[in-house]
Amino acid sequence: MAKWTMWLFVAVFFILYSLINFYIGLRGWQYLFRFIPFIDAKVYWLIFWLLAWLVFIERLCQRYIPFSVDILLTRISSYWLGMMFYLFIIFGLVDLVLFLGRIIQIIPKEWIYKQGSFPLFGIAVFMLVLFLQVYGTWNALNPQVQRYHLSIPKEAGNLEKIRVAMVSDIHLDKIVNSKRLEEMVSMVNQINPDIVLFAGDVIDGSVDIFSREKIDEIFQRITPSMGVYAVLGNHEYISGQIDEYIQQMERAGVRVLRDEWVLIQDSFYLIGKDDFSRKRFTGTDRGKLEDIIRDVDTSLPIILLDHEPPKPGEEENEIDLQFSGHTHRGQLFPIHLITRHLFENDWGYSQLKNRHLIVSSGFGTWGPPIRIGNRPEIVDVTISFLPKLKRDI
């Protein structure tokens, strides 16, 4: 991406972000805060814009302030993003209803502009949004284990079945930290899998978190018999530290696959595809599946690890099972209404011809540290292979 294009994107994003916040701030003042006697309009707008722009202020100041202060500012600004999202939706729906009410003359103008009706409505809106932040935080901090059982009608050496633990979208950074990772590792070890897979977006920001919070030591507690593997996600590319990230993961005992395959115990293939965002950040396309599997024995089971699920109409005919993440299942309701149309499957299990597809909602969060309408999860899959003798009967 050219520098001028990047700066143009940043400028447009900042303007749109500020306009959305101005709309929210205006409705907040009209519906609630102007009725509070000790709050002056100038004070209100000063505090509001500090809060709204805190996400940018934190980025500009993070190198010059204590780390504990930086974390506090990050948490406040992240929660504001969640509040902004729902305030914008609620106020927008209310204005739409009022507009339509005026057009079809169902809602009297006297009622619309009656000031006495606004404070109770404003209180109700802000109480609802605060409740969503509290519930969403609790929900995000209580991951579940999502279990699946499936069979692949291929012989896999001497293996009759294996157990796979798959985790996606941890987003390690200032909010999802080593304590959350320790919880994830404990849950994975309780599953007692034969192999562990990470489907991208392990980190959200800088790889400095590895040294700062000894992330490699935590990953090393995962010791399945068939190994630990990972692929890159878009946030690894956003970090701009791909080589450093791969080195840290290898040091932690996690092999990162980039458009390559590995034969596990001469029984099945694991293929790791690079992320779609590779071209955007490096200028080079990721590999094509047909080229990657050119030397693969397709009579053996083939498992694909790819950060993004397939788009509608995309097919990987040689693949028996694909693991993906990326979608978060929308993370904030009702975004899942969008993600389920963007991808062939945005969460859970589906089957596309002969290919099983499992998409995880992810373990961590991105942006607001909340989840509404979905649960964070670790995927636990038992895969049965069909022995040759049974397959021929």
N, C-alpha and C positions, 0 to 999 in steps of 0.2 A: 504494500500500500504506500503510495507516494505521500510525502510529508504534507503537501498542500491538501490532499484528499483527507488525510487524517485530521488536520486542523479544521477543515470544513465540517467534517462529521462531528467533531467536538463542539464547534460553535453552534451547529444546528441542534444538537442534543441539549446543550446548555440552555438555549433559548426555549425549546419546547418544555424542558424540565421546569424552567422558571415560570413559564406561562401556566402550566398545570398547578404549580404551587401557589401562584397568585390567585388563581380561581379558588383553590381550597382555602387560602387565607382570607379571601373576601367573604366566602360563605361562612367561614368560622366566625368572622367578626359580626356579620349580619345576623346569624342565627343564635349566637351565644355570647361572645366576649364583650360586645358593646353594652350588654345588660349588666355587666359586673362593674360596680361603681369605682373601684380603686384601680381599674385597668384603663390607661390612657391609650388612644389610638396609636400614637407614635411609639410608645413602649411596646404595645402589642406587635406592631409590624417589625420593630427592631428584633425582638425576641423570635418572632416567626421566621424572618429571613436568616437569622443565625442558625436556627434549627434546620431550615430547608437546605441551606448551603453547607451544612456541616460536613456532608459527605465529600465536598470539594476542599473545604478548609482542612480536614484531617489529612487528605492526600498531600496537600501542599506543606503541611507542618510536621508530618510524621518523622522526618529526619532530625527535627530540632526540638522535640519534646520528649519527656520521659516515656518509656514504653508503657508503663501502667496508665498514664494519661492518654496515650494513643489508643489503647484498648478500650478505655472508657468512651472516648469520642467515637470510635468505630461502632461500639454497641449502640450508642444513642442514635447515630446517623442511620444505622441499619434498621433499627426499630422504626425510625421515622419513615423509611421507605415503605415498610409494611403498612403504617398508618396512612401514608399518602395514597397508597394504592386503593385502600378501601374507602377512604374519605372521598376520593375522586369518583369512585363508582357510585357511592350512595348519593352524594350531592348531584352527580350527573343524572341519575335516575329520577331524583326528586324534581330537578329542573325540567326534565323531559316530560314528566307527568303534568307539571304545572303548565308547561307550554301547550301540550295537547289539550289540557283542560280549558285553557283560554280559547283555543281554536274552535273547539266544539261547544264552548260555553257551558261546560258542566260545573266548573269551579268559579264561583263569583270573585271578582276582583277585590271586593272588600275583604273577603276571607284570605285571599293570597297576601295582601299587604297589611293584614292585621298584625301589628307588632307583638301584641301580647301572646300570640300563638307560637312565636319563634323560640323563646328560651327553653320550653319543655322539649321541643323537637331537637334543638341543638344539644341539650343534655343527653337525650336518648341516643342520638347519633354517636356522640363521643364516648358514652358508656359502652355502646355496642362495639365500637372500634377498639377500645381498651380491652374489652372481654376477648375479642379475637386475638389480640396480641398475647394475652395471658394464656389462653387455651392453645394458641399456635405454638407458643414456646414450650409448654408441657408436651404437646404432641411431638414436636421436633426432637425432644430429649428422651423420648421413649420408643426406641426402634423395636420392630418385631422381626421374627424369623419367618420368611415366606417359603413354604415347602412345596416342592413339586416332585412327582414321580413320572418318569417317562421311559420309553424303550426305543432303542435304535436297532432295526432289523439287520444288523451286521455282526459278523464275528469279530471279536476284539482280543485276539491271542487267547490267553488263559483267563481273561477277565470275564466274569459274568455280570458284574455291576460295579459301579464306582459312585462315590459320594462327592459332590462338588459344592464348595462354598464360593459364591460370587458376590462381590461388593463393588458398587459403583458410586461415583460422585460423593466422595468424603469431603472434599473442599477444605483441606487442612489450612488454617490460617489463624487469625487472631481470635475468632469466635469458636470455630470448630478446632480445638487444640488437642494436645497430647492426652488429656484426660478422656476426651471422647474417643480418641484412637484406642486407648487402653480398654475402654468398654467394648469397642468393636472387636478387638483381638480376643478378648475373653469370650464373647459370643461366638466367634468363629471357632475357637478351640473347643467350646462345648459341643459344637456340631460334630467335631472329630472327623473332618473331611479327608479324603485321599488327596485332593488337589484344591488349591485356592486360587481364584482369579480376581483380578482388579480391572474393571472395565472403564478406566480413565477418570480424569478429574480427581486424582488423589489429592492434589494441592489446589489452592485457590489463588495464592499469591506467590511470594518469593520462596525459593528453596531454602532460605535461611532458617526456616522453621525446623529443618532436619537437625541442624547443629544447636539451635536455640533450645529445643525441647527434646533432644535425643530421640528423634523419631525412628532412626534406624534400629535402635535397641528394642523399641516396642515391636516393630515389624519382625524382628528376629525371633520373637516368641512364637511365631506361627511356623510350625515344622511338619507339614503334611508329607507323607511318604513320596508323593509324586511331584512335589515342588510347588512354588508360588510364582505366578506369572501375571503380567500386567500389559496393558496397551496405553497409548497416549490418548488424552482427551483434549478438547479445545482449550481448557484452562491451563494445561501444561504448556501449550503453545503461547497463550496470552502472557504467561510468566516471562517469556523470552529467555528461559534458562533450560532449554531442552537437554543439552549435554550434561549440565550439572545435575539435573533431576535424575537422568538415567544413571549417572554414577552413584548418586545417593541411594537409589532404589537397588542397584546391584550390590552395593555395600550392605544394604539391609536384607539381602538374600532374596530379592524379587527380580526375576528376569523380565526385562521389558522387550516385547516382541514388536518389531516394526516391519510390516509387510514380509513376514517370515513365518516359517512353521517349525514345529519341533515334534518329533515322534516320541510319545510317552510309553516307555516300557514295551516297545515294539508292538503296541496294542491299538493305539488310536492317535490321531493327529490333532494337535492344537495349533490353530492359525491365529496370529495376531495382526490385525490390519492397523495401519497408521490412521490418524484421524482426518476427517474431511478438511479441517481447518489448516492442514499442512500447506496447501497451495497459497492460502491467504497470507500466511506468515513467512513462507520460505520461497514462494514462487514456483515450486515444483509439485507436481501431482503425486498423490499416493499411488501405490501399485494397484494393478488390476488383479482381481482374484484369479482369473485364468492363468496369468503369468506366475502368480505366487504358488499355485498348486500344480504347476506343470510336472514336477517330479514326485507328486504325491500318489500313493497307491489308494485309489478311490474305493477299493474293496474294503478298506478299513474305515471305521467311524471317523468322521471329520467334524471337529468342534471349532467354531469361529468365535473369536473375541473381538468385538468392534464397538467402539464407544457409542456411536449413533446407531439407532435402529434403522432398518431400510425404509426408504420413502415408498409411497404407494406405487406399485408396478415394478419395483426393483426385485430382481430374483437372483439368488445364488444357488443354482440348481445342484451343485455338487456338495453343498453343506447339509449335514444331518442335524446340527444343533447350533444355534447362534445365541450368544449372550451379549446384551447391550444395556446401556443406561441412558444418561444425558437428559432425559425428558423431565425428571423429578416428578413425573405425573402432574406437571403444572406447578407444583409446590403451593401456589396460592389459588384457591378456588376463585373464579371459574376458569382459570387459564387452561385447565385440562380440556376444555371444549375446543381450544385451538390445537393443542398438542396431539389430540387423537385424530385430527384431520391432516396434520403435517407428516405423520409417520404411519407406516403399515400397522404398527401396534405401539402404543405409547406406554403401556404398562401391562405386566402379567404375561400369561402364556397364550400363544396362538400357534397355529400350524399353517405354513404356506407350502402347499403341495407336500413334498417329502421332508421339508425342513421344519424342525421345531424352533420356535423363537421365544426367548424369555427376556423381558425387559424389566429392569429394576427401577423402582422409584428413587433409589439412591439412599445413602446413609446420612449425609450431611445436608446443609442448606447453602444456598447462594443468595447474597443480598440480605433480605430480611431473615433473621434467625428463627423463622416460624414456618409451620406447615399447616395449611387449612385444606381439608378435603382429601388428604392422603396421609400415609404413614411412612416414616423412614424404615428401611428394612435391610436385612441381609438375606440373600437367596440361598436356600439349601435344596439341592437337586440330587435325587437318586436316579442314576441312569442305568437301566438294564440293557445288556447286550444279548442278542440271540445267538446262542452257540450254533455252530455249523450243523450239528446233527439235528437240532430242533428246527433250524431254518429250512432244511431240505425235506422235512416231513410234510 
